[in-house]
């Protein structure tokens, strides 16, 4: 007998139903985000509360039709929570909005994981659902007091209370390119940086992206005890997406889902960036990082679908930072950016996507950012 929050893909009468549910999920997810954005401006807008409730009910009903019992069990208490807002038992607040979005993110992740046939145990669906059932019966003041603890369930404690954040010592890691100090490889790094900045100009969504990724990558590596040569890491940051500049304009201007052909073209960009580095003396470690930074431990990455053990540890750091940047900043293929809390919660839950050895040092750097 399969437990409420367990799932066996082989038990489905229609194996395609999971894929169908995922395809419909994206549109409903956007409707939920749109309703929440409107409610953040006008919390008393009953029409938007009803729209939010209907969208969540649609997700649950579709899950029931597709035999996704784990999804029904997870979404039902969330629907009850929004129902409490709908009848004005509790007020709509930014904190409630964040919790709803965290739950919908986790639901989407659960379906993604289920489709790959992996277990759902690491997603903490049952504790979250239990907490939702409990707070949906409380009043607004009680809910506000309980929310931090509920949010902590999503990140596995990665986002700790502010008092703990302040104890994180400040870091200062200076890149070589653009700095005053001389270095034997400075000229190469200056060239790589210029290539990165030129690549940024191809998209309105990439402004200052290189500097943000560089700071997070160097500091996370520092917290981890410099597992990677910082010079090689700096080169990899500058060049990991330079290959995008060689792709067609259709890739850059795309605002919707990629076609299969466009997806294949987009997935060549790590190879292009890596080959640039391989043709220059002394940058082989950086070339390997660039080539593998979209590979995943579960084997669902690209360009070669490598698995854990085949992927260099250095590429894992770049994968975490790159994902954080993509989720927390505007992009043409998404309705709006995610908050840091939602992003960290998702990264910590994506067990098959990121190397676990980089998650805790990255969490420490983010806690310091939030404290500041």
C-alpha positions in Angstrom: 0.0 0.0 0.0 1.5 3.3 -1.1 1.5 6.0 1.7 -0.3 9.3 1.2 2.9 11.2 0.4 4.5 8.4 -1.6 4.2 7.8 -5.3 4.9 5.0 -7.7 4.7 6.1 -11.3 4.0 2.5 -12.4 0.7 2.6 -10.5 -0.8 5.2 -12.9 -3.5 3.9 -15.3 -2.3 6.5 -17.9 1.5 7.0 -17.7 1.1 10.3 -19.8 -1.2 11.8 -17.1 1.8 13.1 -15.1 3.2 14.9 -18.1 -0.2 16.3 -18.9 -0.6 17.6 -15.4 2.8 19.3 -15.5 2.0 21.0 -18.8 -1.2 22.5 -17.3 0.5 23.3 -14.0 2.6 26.1 -15.6 -0.4 28.2 -16.7 -2.2 27.8 -13.3 1.0 28.7 -11.5 1.1 32.0 -13.4 -2.5 32.7 -12.6 -1.7 32.1 -8.9 1.3 34.5 -9.0 -0.8 37.1 -10.8 -3.6 37.0 -8.2 -1.1 37.2 -5.4 0.6 40.2 -7.0 -2.7 42.0 -7.2 -3.6 41.1 -3.6 -0.2 42.5 -2.4 -1.4 45.8 -3.9 -5.0 45.6 -2.7 -5.3 42.9 0.1 -9.1 43.4 0.4 -9.8 42.6 -3.3 -12.3 39.7 -2.8 -12.3 39.0 -6.6 -8.6 38.2 -6.5 -9.0 36.1 -3.4 -11.7 34.0 -5.2 -9.4 33.8 -8.3 -6.6 32.5 -6.1 -8.8 29.9 -4.5 -10.2 28.8 -7.8 -6.7 28.3 -9.2 -5.6 26.2 -6.2 -8.8 24.2 -6.5 -8.0 23.6 -10.2 -4.5 22.3 -9.3 -6.1 19.9 -6.8 -8.9 18.7 -9.0 -6.6 18.1 -11.9 -4.3 16.1 -9.6 -7.3 14.0 -8.5 -8.2 13.2 -12.1 -4.6 12.2 -12.8 -4.4 9.9 -9.7 -1.8 12.1 -8.1 -2.9 11.4 -4.5 0.2 12.9 -3.0 -0.6 16.2 -4.7 -4.2 16.2 -3.5 -3.1 15.5 0.1 -0.6 18.4 -0.2 -2.8 20.9 -1.9 -6.0 20.3 0.2 -4.7 22.0 3.4 -3.3 24.9 1.3 -6.7 25.3 -0.2 -8.2 25.4 3.3 -5.7 28.1 4.3 -6.8 30.3 1.3 -10.4 29.4 2.2 -9.8 31.0 5.7 -8.6 34.1 3.9 -11.6 34.0 1.6 -14.1 34.0 4.5 -12.0 36.7 6.3 -11.1 34.4 9.2 -7.5 35.5 8.7 -6.2 38.5 6.8 -4.1 38.4 3.6 -0.5 39.6 4.4 2.8 39.5 2.5 3.9 36.7 4.8 0.8 34.6 3.8 1.5 35.4 0.2 5.1 34.1 0.5 3.8 30.9 2.2 1.3 30.2 -0.6 4.0 30.7 -3.2 6.4 28.5 -1.4 3.7 25.8 -1.3 3.0 26.1 -5.0 6.7 26.0 -5.8 7.1 22.8 -3.7 4.0 21.2 -5.4 5.6 21.9 -8.8 8.9 20.4 -7.7 7.1 17.4 -6.3 5.5 16.7 -9.7 8.9 17.2 -11.4 10.5 14.7 -9.0 7.6 12.2 -9.4 8.0 12.3 -13.2 11.6 11.2 -12.9 10.6 8.3 -10.7 12.6 9.5 -7.7 11.2 9.3 -4.1 9.5 12.4 -2.6 10.8 11.9 0.9 13.3 14.8 0.8 10.6 17.3 -0.1 9.0 17.3 3.5 5.5 17.3 2.0 3.8 15.7 5.0 5.2 18.0 7.7 4.3 21.0 5.5 0.8 19.8 4.9 0.4 19.1 8.7 1.5 22.6 9.5 -0.9 24.1 7.0 -3.8 22.2 8.4 -2.9 23.5 11.9 -2.5 27.2 11.0 -5.6 27.3 8.8 -7.6 27.0 12.0 -5.9 29.8 13.8 -6.6 33.6 13.9 -4.4 36.1 12.2 -2.1 36.9 15.2 -1.5 33.1 15.8 -0.8 32.5 12.2 1.8 35.4 12.1 3.5 33.8 15.1 3.6 30.4 13.6 4.7 31.4 10.0 8.5 31.5 10.6 8.5 27.9 11.8 6.4 26.8 8.8 8.7 28.6 6.4 11.7 26.9 8.0 10.2 23.5 6.9 10.8 24.4 3.3 14.5 25.3 3.6 15.4 22.6 6.0 16.4 25.3 8.5 18.7 27.0 5.9 17.1 30.4 6.7 17.6 30.8 10.4 16.4 33.6 12.8 18.0 37.0 12.3 20.0 36.7 15.5 21.9 33.7 14.1 22.5 35.5 10.8 24.2 38.5 12.4 26.9 36.2 13.9 28.2 35.4 10.4 31.6 37.2 9.9 31.9 39.5 6.9 33.8 38.2 3.9 35.9 40.1 1.4 37.1 38.2 -1.7 38.7 40.5 -4.3 38.6 39.4 -8.0 41.8 39.7 -10.0 40.2 41.2 -13.1 39.6 44.9 -12.5 41.7 44.9 -9.3 44.9 46.8 -8.6 47.1 43.8 -7.7 49.2 42.2 -10.4 48.9 38.5 -11.3 50.5 36.3 -14.0 47.0 35.5 -15.4 45.5 38.9 -15.0 45.6 39.7 -18.8 43.6 36.5 -19.6 41.1 37.3 -16.9 40.6 40.8 -18.1 39.9 39.4 -21.6 37.4 36.9 -20.1 35.6 39.7 -18.2 35.3 41.8 -21.3 33.7 38.8 -23.1 31.3 38.4 -20.2 30.3 42.0 -20.2 29.8 42.0 -24.0 27.6 38.9 -23.6 25.5 40.7 -21.0 24.6 43.4 -23.6 22.8 40.8 -25.6 19.9 40.7 -23.1 18.1 43.4 -21.0 17.7 40.7 -18.3 21.5 40.3 -17.8 22.7 43.6 -16.6 25.3 43.3 -13.8 24.7 39.5 -13.8 28.4 38.7 -14.0 29.4 40.7 -11.0 26.6 39.2 -8.9 27.5 35.7 -9.8 31.2 36.3 -9.3 30.7 37.8 -5.8 28.5 34.8 -4.7 30.8 32.2 -6.2 34.0 33.6 -4.7 32.5 34.0 -1.3 30.8 30.6 -1.2 34.1 29.0 -2.2 35.9 31.0 0.5 33.4 29.8 3.2 33.9 26.2 1.9 37.7 26.6 2.5 38.7 27.4 -1.1 38.0 23.9 -2.5 38.4 25.4 -5.9 41.3 27.5 -7.1 39.8 31.0 -6.9 41.6 32.1 -10.1 40.1 29.2 -12.1 36.7 29.9 -10.6 36.9 33.6 -11.6 37.7 32.5 -15.2 34.8 30.0 -15.2 32.3 32.7 -13.9 33.3 35.0 -16.7 33.1 32.4 -19.5 30.3 30.0 -18.4 27.7 31.7 -20.5 29.8 33.3 -23.2 28.7 30.6 -25.5 25.2 32.1 -25.4 26.5 35.0 -27.5 27.1 32.6 -30.4 23.5 31.4 -30.5 20.7 32.7 -32.7 18.7 35.7 -31.8 15.6 33.4 -31.4 17.2 32.0 -28.2 17.9 35.5 -26.7 14.5 37.0 -27.5 12.5 33.9 -26.5 9.7 34.7 -24.0 7.9 31.4 -23.9 8.8 27.7 -23.9 11.7 26.5 -26.1 10.9 24.3 -29.1 12.9 21.0 -29.2 15.2 22.5 -31.8 15.8 25.7 -29.8 16.4 23.7 -26.7 19.1 21.6 -28.4 20.7 24.8 -29.7 20.6 26.4 -26.3 22.3 23.4 -24.7 25.4 23.8 -26.8 26.5 27.0 -25.0 28.6 25.2 -22.3 30.5 23.4 -25.0 31.3 26.7 -26.8 32.5 28.5 -23.6 34.6 25.5 -22.6 36.3 25.2 -26.0 37.4 28.9 -25.8 39.1 28.1 -22.5 40.6 24.8 -23.7 42.4 26.6 -26.5 44.3 28.8 -24.0 47.1 27.5 -21.9 46.5 27.1 -18.2 42.7 27.1 -18.1 41.8 23.4 -18.2 40.1 23.3 -14.7 38.0 26.3 -15.6 37.1 24.7 -19.0 35.8 21.6 -17.2 33.7 23.8 -14.8 32.1 25.6 -17.7 31.5 22.4 -19.7 29.7 20.7 -16.8 27.9 23.6 -15.0 24.5 22.4 -16.3 25.1 18.8 -15.5 23.0 17.3 -12.6 23.8 14.5 -10.1 20.6 12.8 -11.1 21.7 12.6 -14.7 19.1 14.9 -16.1 21.5 17.8 -16.9 23.3 18.7 -20.2 25.2 18.6 -22.5 26.2 14.9 -21.7 23.7 13.8 -19.0 26.5 13.0 -16.6 25.7 11.7 -13.1 27.1 12.2 -9.6 30.7 11.0 -9.5 31.2 11.9 -13.2 30.8 15.7 -12.6 33.7 17.7 -11.2 32.9 19.2 -7.8 33.8 22.7 -9.1 31.0 22.6 -11.6 28.5 22.0 -8.8 29.3 25.4 -7.2 28.7 27.2 -10.5 25.4 25.3 -10.9 24.1 26.5 -7.5 25.0 30.1 -8.1 23.7 30.2 -11.6 20.3 28.8 -10.5 20.1 31.3 -7.7 20.8 34.2 -10.1 18.2 32.9 -12.7 15.5 32.5 -10.1 16.0 35.8 -8.2 16.1 38.1 -11.3 13.7 39.0 -14.1 13.7 36.7 -17.2 11.7 36.8 -20.4 10.3 33.3 -19.9 8.9 33.9 -16.4 6.1 36.0 -15.0 8.3 37.5 -12.3 11.4 36.8 -10.2 11.3 34.8 -7.0 12.1 36.0 -3.5 15.3 34.9 -1.8 13.3 32.8 0.6 11.5 30.9 -2.2 14.7 30.5 -4.1 16.7 29.1 -1.2 13.9 26.8 -0.3 13.8 25.4 -3.8 17.6 25.0 -4.1 17.7 23.2 -0.7 14.9 20.8 -1.8 16.3 20.0 -5.3 18.3 17.0 -4.0 19.0 15.5 -7.5 19.9 18.8 -9.2 22.7 20.2 -7.0 25.8 18.8 -5.4 25.0 18.7 -1.6 28.6 19.7 -0.7 28.0 23.3 -1.9 24.5 23.8 -0.3 25.5 24.5 3.3 28.4 27.0 2.4 26.0 28.7 0.0 23.3 28.9 2.7 25.8 30.6 5.0 26.6 33.3 2.5 22.9 33.9 1.9 22.3 34.2 5.6 25.0 36.9 5.8 23.4 38.7 2.8 20.0 38.7 4.5 21.5 40.0 7.8 23.1 42.9 6.0 
